[in-house]
């Protein structure tokens, strides 16, 4: 079949580079336009020399008319940017997958509170579908605007949803201890990601104020039908890629690890990118690196009657570009694994 052209806006960030890597080997997609207003006119391989001889086209300025040659556009922009660009693209019948947070929260007030930017136009916000591929495939299939989930929320919600959708979880007890590699902070220079600051160091940040808190709560509340308030603490660790969420949930009754394992195995039995580990097998970030997998390990502490969930992803793939491509596959009625069957890089 003829390949579909796709555009990328925000073309010099890590999420965009991962999109390009995945699109280059996708059998049904090809790169059309790559937009970076700050470096327009510069050949892509000058910005990223590892793409020499692979992607040589010059970077473009944002121009909705020029982008009309693409059937899909990925927006890998900072928060507060895509909300201004998406309307012009949708009005030209270009389907949009937004990797920023501009369309994830249904409440404009919550967005303004947590992201400190003006919210998207409510008319367009209502058109957005939250793109958690394993949970909302039918909605994704019929949408023209996908709010690609954040990296932390992908790992956290996939880890929590099977138990949250039962009557076994104490919703007031949920604690998420999350750790991310430095690429999650983006390519821009800052003190927090400076080598001398992060090397041989672990930092907790945005305590009680992380913008992904309302996103996680929104999904958990939608799927449980009950109000849920989480404790969510993020840490920056000295590695390039990967997220590990260690999640604690108090159980309302005595449940065996075998019963919990069965709940998770059943929930994800037809979801090829979520791998529930066998009892006693706990995943690490290295075991999903470079792949679109989310691996989940489980432990029930009979002494405290608490469930511990370990959920790991590659923040740039399942947490961003890989899930965005998975959503495009779903939107087109293709096998969701298309172009995403890479074996994790190991060691």
N, C-alpha and C positions, 0 to 999 in steps of 0.2 A: 504494500500500500504506500501511497505518497506520504512523506513525512510532514507533520504539522510544524509550522514555525512557531517558536516561542521567544518572547522577549524577557529580558531581565533588567530591572531598574534597581540601582544601587550596586552597580556591577563590580566594585572593587573590594567589597567586604568578604569575609570568610564564608558566609552563607551563599553568596553568589558564586564563588569559586567552586564550592561543593556542588551547586546546581549545574555548573558547566561540566564538571567531571562526570556527573550522572547523565546529563543530557547527551553528551558525546557518545555514550555507548547504548543509548536508548534506541530501540529499533523503529519507533514511530515518531520521534521528536528530533528537531534540529534547531540550532540556535539562529534566531533572526537578528534582533537588535539587542545590544548591551548598552545600557544607559548609565553614565556617570557624569553629572553636570560639572563636577570639580575637575575632571580629567578628560573632558570631551576633546576628540581629535587625536588623542594619544593611542597608539597601537596597544592592544591589550597585552601583548607579550612584553612590552616595556614595563608595564605595571607588575606583571607576574611572569618573569622569564621562564618559569617551568612550562609555560604554554607556548613557547616558541615552536613554530611549525605546526601548531595545533589550532590555536585561535589567534589569528593575526589581525582581525578586523579592528578598525579604530572605534573607540568608545563614542557614543552619541550623546547629545543633549536630550532632555525630555521634550518630546514632541508627540502629542497624542495622534496626530495625523500620520506621522511616519510610523508610529507603532501599530497602525491599523493593518499592516502586512502580517502581523502575528495573530494567531487564533487564541493564544493564552499569553498572559504576562505575569511573571513572578515579581513581586515587589519586596525586595530585601533592603528596605530603607529604615532609617531611624524612626522611632515613634513620633507621630505628629506630621509626617510627610505623606504617607500613602493615603491618608484620609482626604488630602487635597488633590491627589492625582487620580484616584480610582474613579470618581464620577465621570471624568472625561473619557476614560477607557471603556467603562460600561456603556456609556452613551454611544460608543462606536461598536458595540457588540463584541468587545474583547473580553473574554473571561479572565478573571483576576484571582490570583492566589497570593494573599498578603501575608508575608512572614513577620511583619511587625505586629504590635499589639493593638493597632487602631480600631479593629473591628471585632475583637474578641469579647469585650464586655458589652452586654446589652444596655446597661445603664450609663447614660452620658455623664451623670453626676459622679458615678464611681470611677469612670475613666479619668475625669478631670482631677479627682482627688488623688488617685494612685499614680497617674502618669504625668501630671502637671502640664498637660497640653490641652488645647481646645479640642473637644470631641468631634467625631465625624458627624456629618449631616444625618439626622435621625432617619430620613427616608432611605438612605443607603445602608445605614446600620441595620435596619430591619431586613434588608436583602441578604445580609451575610449569614453564612452557615459555618458553625464551628467545626473545623476540619480534623477532629480526632478520628482517624480513619477506621479504627476497629469498632467504634461505637456508633457513628452516624453515617454509614455508607449510603443509605437510601437518600438522606437529605443532601449529601455531597453530590450524588449522581445527578440531581436535578437543579443544582445551584450554579450561578454564574459568578459568585463572589465567595471565596473561601477564606475564612480567618484561620490561617494555619496556627495550631497551638504553639505555645511557648515550649522551650526545651524542658525546664523544670516541671511544668504542668503535665507534659506528656509522660514523663517517668512516674510522677506522683499519682496521677489519676489512673493510669493503667495498673499501677500497683494496688490501688485502693478499691477500684470499682467492684470487683467480684465480692469482696466482703461487705462493702457499703450497701450493696443491693440485697443483702440478706437482712434478717432481723437479729443478727448476732453481734453487730458492732455497737459499741458505746460511742455515739457521735461526738460526745463532748471530750473524748480522750485522745483524739487524733493528733499525733506529733510527727512532723516530717523533718528529719535531719538530712539536708541536701548538700552535696559537694559537687563542684564543677571544675573542669579544666579551664585554663586561662583563655582559650579561644572563645569561650562564652561571653567574654567581655568585649569582643570585637577587635578590629585591627587598629583602631585609633589608639594613640599613645596616651597613657595616664599613669599616675603614680602607682595605682593599685595593681597594674599589670607589668610594671617595670621589673626587669629580671632580678635586680638586687632586692626588691621588695617581696617578690613572691617565691624566689628560689629558697629551698629549705625552710619554708614557712607555710602556715595555714591561717587564713583570715576568715572570721565570721563577718558578714556585712548585711546591711539593710535589715537589721533585726526589727521585726514587727512592721516593716514598712516596704517590703518587697512587692513590686507591682504584679507579681504572679499570684499573690495570695487570693485576691477576689476571683481570678480566673479559675483556680483550683476549686474554690468554694462553690462557684457557680455551677460547674460540671457535677460535683458531688451532690449538690442540692437538687439539680435537675433529675439525676438518676436515682436518688434515694427518696425524693418527695418530702424531705425534711430539711429544716435549717441546719447547717453545719458550720462550725467555726473551728478552724485549724490553728495549731501552732506550727509555724514554718520558719526554719532558720537555714540560711544559705551560707556556704563556705567556699572560698576560692583555694584550690590546691595546686601545687606545682607540677602540673602535667598539661599537655596541649589539649587533649580531647577527653570527653567522657563525663557522664553524670552518674552519681550513685545517690539514690534516695533510700535512707534507712527509716522506715515508717513503723510507728508503734500505735497499736489499737487495742484498747481494753475490750475483752470479750464479755458479753452479758451472761453467758452460761458456760459451763464446762464443755469444751469441744476438743476433739482429738486432732492431731496434726493430719491424720489420715482423712478426716472429714473436710478440713480446710483444703487439703491438697485436691480432693475430689471437686470441691466448689470451683477452684481455680482452673483445673484441667477441663472441666465442663464448660466454663465461661469462655475459654480461649481455644476450644478444640478446633474451630475452623478459622482461626486467625493466624496466618502463616508467619507473621512477623513478631508474634509474642510467644516466647518460649518459656513455659513454666518448668522450672528445674525439678527433678525428682527429689523426694524427701531427703534432707540432709545435704543437698548440693546447693551451695550458695554462689551466685555469679559475681564476677568482677568486671570492671570497666574494660579491661584489655580484651575480654572475651566477646565484646560486641564492636570493637573499634573498626571504623570504616564501613560499618554495615547498617542496615535499617532495622535490626532486631532490637526488641526490648526483652531482656531476660529477667525473670522473677524467681526469687528464692523465698522460702517460707519457713518460719519456726514458731512453734507454740510453746511458751514457757508455762508449764503447768503450775509452777510455784506462784506466779503472779497473775495467771490467767490472762496473759497479754500475747497478742500476735505481733510478731516482727516480720515485716515484709522488706526484702531487699530488691530494688528495681534499678536496673542499669541500662543506659542507652549511650550512643555516641551523640553528643549534643548537636553536632553539625549535620548528621544524617537523619536518624529518626526524630531528633529534636528540631530539625529545620528542613534542609533540602530534600532528604529522603522522603519524609512524610508529605512534603509538597508535591513530589512526583507521584507518590502513592495516590494522592488525591486526584491528580490529573488522570492517572490510570482509571480510577473509579468513575470520574466524570465522563470518560470516553467509552466506558463499558469494556475496557481491556482487563485482562488478568492483573490484579493489583500488584503482583510481583514483577511485572514487566520492567526490565532495566534495573532491578533492585536486588538481584540474587547474589551479590558479592558475598563471598566467604569473609568473615571478620579477619582483619590483619593480625597475625600473631606470630611471633611475640611483638 
